[in-house]
Every structure is written in C-alpha cells, then in structure tokens.
Amino acid sequence: MSEARETPQYDVEVPSREALLDAIRADAKPVSFADILERFELTDERQHIGVKRRLRAMERDGQLVYTRADSYGLPERMDLKRGKVIGHRDGFGFVQLETGGKDLFLPHHQMQLTMHGDTVLVKAGHVDAKGRQEARIVRVVEQGRLEAVGRYFLDQGVALVVPDDSRLSQDIIIPPEMNNGARHGQIVVAEILHRPTRRSNPVGKVIEVLGEHMAPGMEIEVAIREHGIPNEWSAQVLSEIAEIADEVSDADKKDRVDLRQLPLLTIDGEDARDFDDAVHCAPDKRGFRLWVAIADVSHYVRVGTALDKEATERGNSVYFPNHVIPMLPEKLSNGLCSLNPHVDRLCMVAEMVVSERGKLLEYDFYPAVMRSHARLTYTKVAAILEGDAALRKEYDAVVGHLENLPRLYKVLRKTREIRGAIDFDTVETRFIFNAQRKIERIEPVYRNQAHMLIEECMIMANVAAAKFVEKHDGLTLFRVHDKPDDERLESFRLLLGELGIVMQASENPSPAEFGDVLAKVADRPDKELIQMMLLRSLQQAVYSADNIGHFGLALEAYAHFTSPIRRYPDLILHRVIKSILRKIKNQAGLEGARFYDEAQLAALGPHTSHTERRADEATRQVDEWLKCEFMQDHVGEDFAGVVASVTNFGLFIRLNDLMIDGLVHITNLPSEYYHFDAERHLLIGESSRQVYRIGDKVQVKVAAVNLDERKIDFKLLSVESADTELTARVVIPSRNKKKPAAHNSARGKRNKGVERGKPARAGGKASGTAKKPKAKRGKAKKR
C-alpha cells in the first residue's frame, strides 16, 4: 500500500507502512516506539497517535511483532512463520504455511487459542515422537469465517450447535433467546459471537434455519454455506441483467466475422445446459483447419459492473449432482452466452491450421457471429462415428463434417504421446435420482471417442491462446502445473516398487516417465488405484500470471480459453485477446495489449485457484454425503472391492462397482497384533504374518454408516493378496525391542499415530481424510 493511499486516513502526515518497515529492517534489533518517533522526527501529538494506529494495524496484518521488550520487530527475523490453521476432528490441528513446505503441528492446548481457518503467526518448536514439528501460536493475524453449519440440539436445557465440519471440534453454545426458532435436530447456520477460550466453548446465535436433517437437497445447502459459496444474485446484478436484450441485436453483430454458414457443432454431455464451445474441422492442404468457437461472454460482462464483481467473487460455476450454482445468471449462462442450435450467437474464435503430424502451424483469433448447426452429445457422436444408421440418417447434414474430427484426433493424439503428456483414463460415477430426489443407483461413466477428440480440440485452442498472448507481450493468467516435489515422488516410487512396478529414479523426471508407468499398468485390475496414487504424487494445477508451463500436459504455454461461462480465468483471457486485437488494429503500443496489470493478475491468480479448490471440496463433500445416504440402505450386504489405502488404523476399501470408499478398522481385522510399515504402506499381522497392501482384492460387509460424519464402516470377510510371495519377504519388528504398533484387542484401540486418550477410530473418517484417495468427478477432466 503506497504512502499516498494511506495518508488520507489521518489528519496529519505519518510514515507509510513501507517506510516503517524499511526503518525497522535497517536496524540490527527490534525498534522501540520512541526510536521510531525520533527517526522520523515526529513531534506532533497527532502524528504519534497516527503512527501508533498504523503500527497496530501492521501487527494485526502480521507485518510486525510487538515484543515483550516493548519494541517492534520483523516476523521473518524472529523465525516466525505465517500460515492457515487446519483443524482436526480430534482437537489438534496443523498450520499450512504460506511459503509452502511441511505443515506444522498444533497440539490441543494451542488449538484452544485459535480456530480452523484462522491465519496465524507461529514459531516452530521441537519435533515430537511421531515426527511432527510442533508450533506455538504467537498471534492470530486474521480470523477465519465466523459462521458454522451444524445440527441444533437441546440437551438438558442447554442448546448447542454441533458443527458439520469436523475440523471445528468444539460445539457452539446457543443462548435460549438466540435460537431463531430452531427445533431439536434441525440443520442451522450459527454465527460465532464469542470465540472459544481455554475454559469455554464458543458462543453464537442461529442466523438461519435450513431445515430437517434428511431433507432432499440438504447436503447441497450445507456444502454451499460451509464452504462460503456465493449463491444469490444482488439486486444490482439483477438490474444490470434486466437491461440486456433477450436476443443478439444487429448492432452487436457489427465488426465481426460472419460464420453463420460454417457448420459449427456443439458436443457436450447429455445433461449439459450451457454450451460454451463449438467446433468444426475441415481438410487443409497442409493438414487440417480447426475452428473452435467460444461464447463471447466478455461482450456482456464488462469490467467494473456489479455483474463482473459477482463473477469475480464466484470464480467459477459449481456443479453438484442435479444442481448447478452458475458463475453468471441464467439469462447469460443458459441464454445469450449458450451456443444453442439454430440461433445467432456472439463468439470468440480460434482458427488454427494443424499439420498432418499434429503441429500447430498457424492460429488466428477474432470476434465472430455464429449459428450452431446441431446440438450433439458425446454418446451420439460416438455412435455416429461407429456407424449407427439411425443417427447418421438423423444428422445426415453434419455427418461428413463430423468424420473429419477423428482424423484430426489421431494426429493430435500421436503428438501428445510423442511429447510425453500424462494421460489419465479414470472412471467417474454419476448419481441417478428418483422422483423424491433420493439416489436410485450409482453408475460408472466411461469416456468414449467423442470425449477424447473434443478434449484434444480444446487443448489445442488453449495452447494457441497462450502462444498468442505471449507473442504479443500480453499479460494474462496461465494454467500452470509445476513439477512434482522430491518427497512425494520418492514416496510414489516406493509404493510402485511394492507393486512390482519400476519407475526410473531420475532427479528431474519428465512427464513421459509417468506416462510409462500408466502404460505398464493399463491392463492391471488395480490401475485405477495406481492412477490415483500418481495423481496424489503430482502438484496441483493452478492459475498464475507467471508461466512456468504445464508439467502434466508437457506444454510450455497453456491458458484456459474455452469456458468463459463457467471459469473466470477464461473470461480474463478473452478480454486480454480482445485488447491485443485492438492494439493490432489501431497500431497501439505495448500498453494497449495489457488489459490487466501485474498487480491485478497477482491477486486474481490465487483467488481463482482458491475458488476452484472451494468448488472441488464442496462437490466432494456432497458426493460423500450422497454415497453414505445410498449405503444406508445396504447395511449388512456384501460387496467386492480392493484395498485403496493402508493406514496405521486400518484399511480403506474401494467397492468395485460403486466406486465408494469405506474403512475396515483395525479392530475389525482378525484378532492379533499388527505392525504398520509406513514406507511401504503395509499392515502386517504379527502371528499370522498376514500382509495387507494396496491392490489386495477383498470381500467386505457393510457394518455401519454414519451420515453425520460421512463415514462408512466395513467388516473384512476375505482377502486375496495381490502379491502372494510378499509374506515371505516381510520383516516384523521384534516385540522385545519395540512395542507392537497396534492391535485389535480391547486395549489395542489406541494405536500408533492416534492421539493419546482418543479411540483408534481417530482419523478414520471414511471419506475426505488426507490418507484416502480422493474420488474424482466433475463435468470434465481438469487440465
């Protein structure tokens, strides 16, 4: 923050934050208030008050620390670290450092000083017996959300809300006059009025009653509020939307390339409601000419409007089963910005020439007006390309154009393989609901030829957009994917070794090396699990103004261009491309291409990455709830599955047909002492030498389902080892040298890795724990 921007807050001129920080940095020791006044020659009493207020604000923001010697020092010079508190259901927590690196551990007594979601300054301490570096909280810099969703209970005259989020481990006391009419057992939203102390629980009031616990759709209402997802349109947004015409006007079509005669087609899922991309491919003397037309959202959503501010805040659309929270109001997302068939629509076009070897030879971008010639689905396109006579007759006018796409796909696919991009072939699931909005069944969703060819077309358009911006020295948000870190990579190699798969041990692995692993496991029954482990070993793709390339796709430049209806970074990119086009047309200087400055993009990158993660976490939570609700009707039934993860407290099992995960707790294994090999992810029976490992085939019985905690418990019926020779190779620690890691007798319900005094169940949540593979779902594969 500049001095010019800060000074008007005070009646007199006071030093800026930057000036104060520079003065304190220049000193070898913390600086007292008197020293600061002397250094800046501040004699006016009002200046003294102004500086003190600014110093306190800098303390609150974590820029300074006020020491016990009544001086101001720099956190980084005191070895203080800033991070976000991640609570745990058992009362302890972790600090996720802003600078990255391994999380720090917060014991129970430290968590009494803070809450999940707070930003804190901490000082790292000793490493405990479990290898966790503990931290001591110095200051809460920024409080997290002061609202919690949970169930309202009356217990012997005391009202309280039990948070649904297990990371909030303390119940919230509700005074009788602040229950907002809530009834026992209902789901409510509580605002925390008084934060917890060492001696008391938090106190709050009910600000919203959502309804009964098992009401249809309640899981979505809870997730929306728990993750802070904006879901209502302001009056100002609705007013701006009302002023937009219902149809594309003739004036809007001016100065655009007319592509209405080009047979552009939309190809989406059966249940898609917004169609933001259309494609057409034709032979070219150098190979192929590909048009990718994308809805021109930037024409309607202008910077500075309430609509744009709301879209920025949302960051992306959120896709729940049978429900969508759109980034843009329906008039745009399902209307003017949806490329519905046989109507005029405004679009931004990437027109590309691709060689017969899959190389991008030329690319051009321009605004256009188009008319989709057909709305097709992945299923229909796959059937047409496989020769379905009825569908080929129904879509006779476009079949010839469609048949160019598989030919283009083959060359793009070959190029993808040559450059070594990692290609995941995962199976997703879809919930089928009945009229009462209860799950009737869960179906696997397999990708077909149509999914893959459209994905390659979109990737090509995204590559061209990134190259176009870089060619013209523009600034935008790139989709970047960093190389895997050494620790996770080594852990993945060890796991592969246990499964009999060799991965090269190069210091700087290439994407092709990961691709080789996927090729080796393509025919294995446990390939889904191995793919999931590989995903967990990689970094997370994010949005950034700094282009470091995309490791997974093996691309030097990649940016999201193809979905501005549902992703704000795509809308940013469209604006930047239009700015560059204006620069070219008007022969403007470099500044004409820079729609956003570096500071704006530095803020938008982390924000849009956060909203994407927020959406993923919310949809995953809803999936877990629905799967638990579905499994409530199957308690006592037997299922086949595989061991998806091995922990010190038991085995996570993934059911083969339903892709649902549950826990076989160590107490539900045959009675004996067990040892956990953390490096090789093995659980070993001391007497029987029975070894449980990832990939083992099992038969389990559904023992119990806890919907409140979203946990499913299985009982192990039988196991078939994936490595029949493993038993002979394992080494069990001598009981004389070391206590057994865990056992399932009555005393053994406290096992290694569980907090003292807590049951062995601790950490054993069936869904959403750090050690369980995350279920993959979503509208499309994320790149």
N, C-alpha and C positions, 0 to 999 in steps of 0.2 A: 504494500500500500504506500503510495507516494505521500510526501510531506504536504504537497498542495491539496491532496484529497482529505488529509487528516486534520489540517489546521482549522478549517471552519467549525469543527466540533467544539472549539474552545474560544473564550473571549480574547485570549492573548496568544501570541505565537509561542509554541512549545516544540521541542525537537521531535522529529518523526521517529517511527519505530526503527527504520533503517539507521538513522543517526545514533540512536541509543544503543542499538546492537553493535554498531561499529566501535563505539566508545568502550563498551564492555569487552568486546573481543580484543581491543588493543591493550588491555591490562592483563597482567600475569595472574591476578587473583580477582575474586568477586569484588564488586564495586558497591560502596555504600551510597545511600540516598544523598548524603551530604557531598560526597565526592562528585556525584553526577551534577548536582546544582553548581558546584564550583567549576567543573569542567566546561559547562555550557554558559557560565556567567549569568545564571538566572537569579535575579534579585527580587522580582515582583512576587508577592504572596500568591497572586492568582496563577502565576507560572508554576509555583511549587505544587499547587493543587492539581493543575493540569498534567504535570509530569507524573505525579503520584497516580493519578487515574490511568494514565497511559501505561505505566509500569504494571499496575494491577491487571489491566486488560491483557498485557503481554504474558503475565503469569497465567491467566486463565487459558490463553491460547497455547500454552506450553513453550513459548519462546524464551522465557526466563524462569529461573527458580529463585525464590526468596529463601535464603539460608538461615540457619539458627544464629548466625553472627550478624543478622540484620543487614545482609548485603545481597546484591543481585548477581547471579551467575548464569552461565550458559549450560543448558542441559547436556550438550554433547561434550563439554569439558568436564562434566561430573559423571560421565559414563551412564547418563540416563537415557532411556530408550522410550520412544513413543509408539503406542500401538492400540489395538482394539481388543476389548475383553470378549472372550468367547466362553460363555458359561457352560457348565456340565450339570446334568441332572442330579449328580450325587454331591453337589455343593462346592466342588472345587472348580477351577477354570484355567484358562490359558490366555496369554497375551499374544495376539497376532501382530508382529512388528511391521511398521510401515516401511521399513527399509528391507523387508524380506528376511529370510533365514528361518531358523528353527523357532517354533513358538516357545514362550517361556511359561512355566507352570505357576499357577496361583493356588496356594493351599486354601483350605476352608476359611481360616481366620483372615486371610487377605480378601477373599471374595465377600466377606461381610462389609467391606469398605466400598464396594462397587457393585455394579450390575452388568449383566450381559448387554453388550452394545455400547458401553461407555468407551471413550477414548481416554487413555491414561498415560502418565509418565511413570516409569518403573525403573528400579535399579536391580540388575541381575545379581543373584546370590549364589549359593552353593548348589552343587548337583546332588540330588537325593539318591536313595538306594536303587531307584528304578531308572536312573539315568536322565532324569528330567531336571533342567536348570530352573531353580525357583526364582521368583521375582518378588520384590517388595514395592507396593504402590506408594509413590511419592505424592502424586496429585491426580485427581480426576480432572482432566482438561476439558472434556466435553461430555455431557450426559447423553446417553442413548435415548431411544424412544421411551416416553413415559406413559405408554398405553400398553395394555396386555389383554389378549383374548383368552377366555377360560370359562370354566363351569362355575356357576354360583351355587354355593352350598350353605345351608343353615345347620349348625352343629351345636346343640345345647344352648341355643340363643345367640351364638356367635356367628356372624355372617362373614364369609370369605370367598374369594375367587381363587381357584386353583388354575394357574396358567397352563394353557395348552402347550406352549413352547417349553420343552423340558429344560432348556438352558436357563430359564428363570426358575430357580429351585425353591424360592420362598413363596408361600401363599400370601395373598393380599387381603388384609383386614378391611371390611366394609362397614362403616358405622350405619346403624339402622336407618337413619334419615337420608342416606345417600345410596340406597339400593335401586332407585329409579323404577320401582315396581317389579323388580326381577323375582322370579319364583325359583324354588329349590330345583337344581338340576339343569336349569337353562344355560345356554351359551350367551355370554355377555362380553362387552368391552369395558374394561376398567381403566380409569386414569389414575396414575400413581401420584398422590398428593404429597406424601412424606416417604422419602427413600428409607430403606432398611438401615438399622444400626446394629452394633454388636449385640444389643439386648432386645431388639424389637423387629417385628416383621414390617414390611411396607404397608402403608395405609392408603386407601384410594376410594374412589366413588365410581359407581356404574354410570357410564355415559351413553351406552347403547345396549338394548336387549335384542340379540339376534334371533332367538327362538329356541325350540326344543332341540335336544342333543342329536337325535337321529333323523331330523327333518331332511327331506331330499334337498340337495344343494348346499347343505350347511357346511360341508367340507370346503367348498369354494369360498363362502362368506368368511370362514375362519382364516383361510390362507390369504385372502385379499387384505384383511386387516392386520394379520400377524406380520406380514411382510411389507406393509405400508404401500400397497399398490394403489395409485390413484384410479378411481373407478366412477367418478361423477363429473359431468361437464358443468362448468361455471356458467352463470347467466351471460357473461360477456362472450364466452365461446359460442354459446347457442345463438346469441345475437349476430355474431360475425358469420356463422354458418347460414343463418336465415337470409343474409344478404347475397349469398352466392346463388346464381341461377341454377335451375334444376337440370338444364341441358347445356351442352357446349355451344356457345354463341359463335356467329360468323366472325365477329371481331377477334375472338380468341384464336381463330384458325389462321389469321394473317401472319405472314413472315414465317411460315412453317412449311416443311416439305410435305407434299400430299402423297401419302402412302395408302390411301383407301382402296386402291385396286390391287395392292400387294397382298397375297393370300396368307396373312399373318394368322397364327392359330394360338390359342391358349391351351395349355396342357397342365392340369392340376389334379389333386385328389378328388375323389367322389364327393366328399363333404366340404370342399373349399367354397367359401362365399365371396372372397375377394380375389380377383385375377389381376395381378400387377405386372405380369410378363407375358409376352407373345413372341413367337419365333417363326422364322421362315428360312429355308436353306435352298439354294439353287446351285447347279454346277457352274463353275467358272473356268476359264481357260488355264488358270494357274492352280485350280483345285476346287475350292468351294467358296461361295459368298453367303455369309450368315448375317441375318438381321435379328437383333434382339431388341424388341420394343418394350419400354418400361413406362408405366403410368407417370405422367408429368405432375407429380404431387407438388413440386416447388412452384408451379404456376398458381396454385390455390393457397398454399401455406406460406405466407410471407413473414420474413424476419420482423420481430417486434410486435407482432399481433398476439392477442390472447391465445389464439389457436396454436401458434408456434410455441409459445411458452408452455402450454399444456403438453404439446407433443414432446418438447424437450424433457419435461418432468417425467413423462411416462417412459420415454426412451425406446419403447418397443411395444408391440401388441403381446398379450399374454394368452396362450392357448391352453385352456383347460378342456377336459373331456366334455363335449356337448356345450361348451360355453367359451366365449372369447371376450376379453377386455381389449378393445382396439386402441391403437395409438391415436387414431383420427376418428372423428364422428362418422356415423354410418352413412351420412349423405355423401361423404368422400370415399370412405373405405369400401363401401358396397355399391356406390353410385358413380359419381363423376370420375373417380380415380380407379375404378374397377373396369378392366377391359372386356366388358360384356359383349357378346356377339351381336353383329349387325347394327351397331350404333357408333357414331363418331366419338372418338376419344383423343385427348391430347397426350402425347408421349414424348419421351426422350429415346433416341435410337442410337444403338451401337451397331454400325455396319462394318463388317470385318471380312477380309479375304484370308482364307486359311489354305496353305499349300497341301498337296497330296501326302506330304509327310507330317502334317499336323502343325506346321509352323505358322505363327501369326505374321502375315506379310504386310497387311495394311489394316488400318482402323480409322473410322471417322465417326464423329458424334454430331448430332443435330436434333433440334426440336421438330416434331412432325405431328400430323393429324392422321389417324389410322382408323380402321374398322376391322375388328376381328371377324374372320370368315367362319369360325366354328369354335365352340367351347367343347374341348375334348378332355377325357380323363386318362390317367396313366393306364388303367385297366383296358379301356377301349383302344388306345393307341397300340398297346402290346398285342391285343387280339387282332387288330387290323394288320399289323406287321407280320403276324404269324399266319395270316390268310383267312381270317373269319369272313366268310362270304357275305353274311347278312350285314355286318358292319361296313364292309368295303363298299357294298351297294348303297347303304345309307349315307356314307360320307364320300361318295364317288368323286365329287368335285375337288376334294383335297387329298385324296389317297396318293396321287402322283407326287405331290409336294412332300407329303409325309415320308415317302420312301427315300428321299434324299438325306433325311436325318440319320438313319442307321449307318449310311456310308460315311458321313462325316464323323459320327461317333467312333467308328472303328479306327480312324486315323488319329483322333484325339486320344482315344484310349491307349493306342500304341505309344504315342508321345508321352503320355502320363507314366506309362511303365518304364520308358527309357530314362526319364528324368528321376525316377525312383520315388514318386509320391506314395504316401501311405494310404492304402485303400481298405477301409473297414467295411465289412459286409455283415452288419448286425441285424438281428431280428427285433422289431419293435412289437408292441402289443396295442390292441385297441379294445376299449370297453364298449360292449353292446348293451344299451339300456332298454328296459321295458317301459310301458306307458306310465308307471308310477315312479320313473326315474331311479329304479333300482337296477343293479347290474344283473343282466340275464346270463352273460357269458363273456369270456375274455378270449380274443382271437389274436393269433400272430399275424403280423403284417410283413410281407416279404417284398423287397424291391425287385421290380421287373426291368425289362429293357428300356421302357419308356422313362422310368425314374432316372436311369443312368445317363441316357442321352440328353435329357433336359438339364441334368446336373452339369454335364460337360459344357453345354452351351452357356449356362450361367457363369461357370468358372471362366470361360474364355472372355465373356463380356466384362467380368470383374478385373481380369488381367489387363484387358485393353484400356479400361477406365483408369487403372493405376498408372499404366505407362503414359497415357495421355496427359494426366496431371503432372507427372514428373518431367515429361518432355517440355512442358510449358512453364516449369518452375512454380507450379501452384502448390498450395498448402491444403491438405485435407487429412481426414482420418483414414489410416490404412488398417486392414485386418492383419494383425501380426501374430506370429506363433514362434516363440523362442525355442532354442534347443533344450533338450532335457537336462536337468541338473544331475550331477555325478552320483549323488546319494540314491536318488530314486532309480536311476539307470542301473546301478550296481545291484540294488535290491531286485529289480526285474530280471537281471541276468541270473542271479542265484535261483530265483523261482523257476526260470526256464530250465536251468540245469537239473533241478529236481524232477522236472517233467521229461527229461531226456532230450531237450532241445538246446542246441548250441547257438549262441549269438556271439559274433565277433566282439572282442574286448578292445576296440579302438578307442582312443582318447576323445576324439571328436566324431561320434557316429553320424552317419548320413541317414536320411530318410529311407534310402534303399535298403539299409541293413534291417530296419524294422519291417520293411516290405518283404524281405527274405523270410523273416520269422513268420509272417502271416501266410506266405506261400507254403512253408513247411507244415503248417497246422491246418491247411484248408480242408483236409479230409478227416481230421480228428473229430471225435464226438464232443470234445471239450474246447473246440475252437472259440466258441462264444466267450468262455471264461478267460482264455488266453488273450483274446482281443480286449476284453475289459481290463485285464491287468496291464496290457500295453498302453491303453488309454490313460490309466492312472499313473504310469511312469512318465508321461509327457506333461509339458507345461500347458496351461490353459491359454487358448487364443483370446486376444483382447483387441481393443481399438486404441490406436496410438498415432500421433502426428509424426512420430519417429519411425520411419520404415526400416525394420530390421529383417524383413522377409517373412515368408510363411514356411516353417520347417515341415509341417505335415504334408503340405501340397508341393513341397520342393520348388517354390516360386520365389523370385527375388522381389517382386512387387505384386501386391494383391489388395484390392479395396472393394467393399460391398457397394454395388451399383444397382442390384436387381430387385430390391424390395423396399422402396421408399414408403409404401403404405404402412408397413409394419416395423421398420427399423429406422431410427433417426439418423444413424451414420450414413445410410444410403441417401437420405434427403440432403444431408450436408454435401455429399459428393456431387449430387445433381446441381446444387447451387454453384459449387466451385467450377464444374464443367461449363455451365452457362456463362459464368464470369469470364472464363478463358475464351469462350466463343465470342463474347462481346469485345474482348481485348483484341482478338484476331481481326474481327470485322472493323473495329474503329482504329486499329493500329496503335492501341494504347500501350503504355509502359508496363513494367512488371507488376506494379501495384494493381493494375486492372484485373489481373488474374487471381489476386489474393482476396477472396471474398471474406475469409476469416483470417485473423492474425494468430500468431503463435500462442499468445496467452489464452485466447478463446479455445483453441484446439487442445491446449494443455489441460484445460478444465473439462472439456467435452469428452475427451478420450476416457478418463477414469469414470466419469459419470455414466456414459453409455455402456461401458463394460460392467459397471455395478448394476444398472437396470436389467441387463441381460442375465446376470447371475441371480438377481432377485426373482426374475420370472422363472428361471430354471428351478430354483429352490421351492418356489410356491407351487409349480406344477408337479414337482416330485412329491411334495407333501400331500397334495390332493390324490395323486396316484397311490401313495402308501395307504391313505385312509380308505380309498375305494377297494383296494386289494384286501385289506383287513375286513372290511364290511362284507365283501364277497366270500371270504374264507370262514366267516362266522357260520355260514350255512353248511360248511364242510368239516366241522369239528368231528373227529372220530374216524374220518375217511383216510385211506392210504393213497400215497402218491409216489411216483418215481421222480428222482432228482439227482443232482450232483453236488458235491461239496464245492461251494463257491469261494469260501474263505475259511481259514483256520485261525482261531484266536486262543488265548490262554483260558478263556471261559467257555469254549465250545466250538461248534461248527455251524457256519451259515450254509444253508441248503437252498439251492435254486430249483424249483419244480420245473420239470422239462417242458410240459405243455403250456403252463400258465405264466412262466417267467416271473414267478412270485418267490420272494426270499423269506426264509424264516430261520429260527435258531434252534439247534439241538444243544441245549445247555449241557455243560459237563456233568451235571447231576442226573441227566437223562441218558448218559452213556453207561455201559456195563460197569458195575461197582469195582473199582480198583484205584490205584494211584496213577496220575497222569503227569507227564512232563511235556512242556511246550518248548519246541525248538523255534525261536523267533526268526532266526536267519533263514531256515529252510521251510518255515510255515508248516510245521508238523506237530501233531499231538500224538504222544506215544504212551501206550499202556505199559506200566512197569512190569506187571506179572505176565500178561498175555503177549506182550510185545506187539500188540495190535497198533498199527500206524494209520492215522487218519491224515489225508492230504488233499490238496486241491485237485479236483478232477475225479475223485472217487465216486462211483455210482452207488446210490443209496435208495432204499425204500424207507419212507417215513410215514408216521401217522400224525395228523393234525391234533395236537394235545390241547391247545388253548389259543384264544385270540383276545388281545386286549386292545380295543378300539381307541380308548383314551390315549394310550401310549404308542399306538400304531405298532404293536408287536405281535408276531405270530410264533408260537412255540410248537416245535415238532418233537416227536419221540422216534428215535432211531430203531428201525426194525431189522435192517440188514445192510451190509456194505460190501461192495466189490471193489477191491483196490485197483487203481489204475497202474500200479507197479507191483507185481506180485513178488519181486525179488527185494523190495525195499526193506522188509522186515529183517533180513539177514545183514543189512548194511548199517542199520541204525545203532547208535551208541547211547545207552541210557546212563545218566549220572549215577554214581554210587550213592546209596542212601546214607552211607556213613560220612560222606563228605558234604552232602548238601541236602537240605530238607526237600521233600517232594514238592514240585511246582503246584500241583493241585490234585485234589481227589474228591470223589463224589459221595463220601460218607457224610454223616451229619456235621462233623467238624470241618469237612472239606468245602463247605460253602463259602469259605473265604479263600480265594485263590490268588496266585501270583498276578500282580497287575491290578488288583482291586483295592480300593481304599480300605484301610483298617476300620473294622466295625460295620462295614457295608456288606450286604449279601453278595454271593458270587454272581448274581444276576446283573450286578452293576456293569454298565457299559454294554449290556447285551441286548440293546434295542434291535428289533428285527429289521428295522428299516431306518436309513438315514444316519448310521454311525460311520465314523471315519474309516473303519476297517472293513466295511461291507462294500462290494462293488455297487456302484450307482446304477439304478435302472435307467436305460436310455430310451427316451421317447421324444416326441416333438413333431412339428409339422414337416420338417425336412432335416436332412443331415446338415449339421452346422459346420461351416468352413471358415 
